Amino acid sequence: MIVTDMTGRQVILPAYPRRIISLVPSQTELLYDLGLEAEVAGITKFCVHPERWFRSKMRIGGTKNVHMDRIAALQPDLILANREENMQEQVMLLAESYPVWVSDVRTVAQAVEMIRQVGMLTGREAKAAALAREIEAGFSALRQAAGPQKRVAYLIWRNPWMSIGRDTFIHDVLGHLGWENVFADRERYPSFTADELAARRPELVLLSSEPFPFGEKHVAELREMVPGAEIRLADGEMFSWYGSRMAAAVSYLQTFAGAIQ
């Protein structure tokens, strides 16, 4: 069959793939929750969920440095990649030899569509549709129940300091909580100085657990930079994994937002 991926590329696939490689941790977890135990042959070293797959499936490298020889040994009939998480040069090189389906997810709505499309690709339409409906309902309820608007800085990196811009999935998740991203005038993952952060007057600063592992020791550092803001550690997977984890993220986000002063 011929399908179109989320970047507009046409991909030729067998009826249903039997040897899948996932280059995207959140989509690896989605494949597991769709019941594709036997079909998934390879994952990345960052595909930590489910743990059983992390321990047992062939690891083909990282999200940005795949090992071509390991992929060749697995002879995949579908590779799942992502426009942001994977290197375009490597994705295009893989596409010369294998069917590569690329997702492009920057909003909750696009994540839901990705889930439906992966279900279609793998013959798991019913499971994917049910999961998509659950997530849509959960995030719709989040938006409807959103509390007072907060000016929020969501930090993903230190040295240099980095946050998230308006064209990211995390930005859209913040919007569903009724929160305003103080870096919404920027794109992708902007860097900033301590003075720039203070000038944007965030009421709430969220320190993500990934990709930089922020911890309690960094809270005091941020308090010095923005003494008037509330500083919280945030589970990065719940804010940024666009796949089946979104179903669990709804209750996490409800509880998390409810605890904010």
Secondary structure as GFF3:
##gff-version 3
##sequence-region A 1 261
A	DSSP	beta_strand	2	4	.	.	.	ID=ss1
A	DSSP	beta_strand	10	12	.	.	.	ID=ss2
A	DSSP	beta_strand	20	22	.	.	.	ID=ss3
A	DSSP	alpha_helix	25	33	.	.	.	ID=ss4
A	DSSP	beta_strand	40	43	.	.	.	ID=ss5
A	DSSP	alpha_helix	51	56	.	.	.	ID=ss6
A	DSSP	beta_strand	58	59	.	.	.	ID=ss7
A	DSSP	alpha_helix	68	74	.	.	.	ID=ss8
A	DSSP	beta_strand	78	82	.	.	.	ID=ss9
A	DSSP	alpha_helix	88	95	.	.	.	ID=ss10
A	DSSP	beta_strand	100	103	.	.	.	ID=ss11
A	DSSP	alpha_helix	108	122	.	.	.	ID=ss12
A	DSSP	alpha_helix	125	144	.	.	.	ID=ss13
A	DSSP	beta_strand	151	155	.	.	.	ID=ss14
A	DSSP	beta_strand	161	162	.	.	.	ID=ss15
A	DSSP	alpha_helix	169	176	.	.	.	ID=ss16
A	DSSP	beta_strand	180	181	.	.	.	ID=ss17
A	DSSP	beta_strand	191	192	.	.	.	ID=ss18
A	DSSP	alpha_helix	194	199	.	.	.	ID=ss19
A	DSSP	beta_strand	204	208	.	.	.	ID=ss20
A	DSSP	alpha_helix	216	225	.	.	.	ID=ss21
A	DSSP	beta_strand	230	234	.	.	.	ID=ss22
A	DSSP	alpha_helix	236	240	.	.	.	ID=ss23
A	DSSP	alpha_helix	245	258	.	.	.	ID=ss24
###
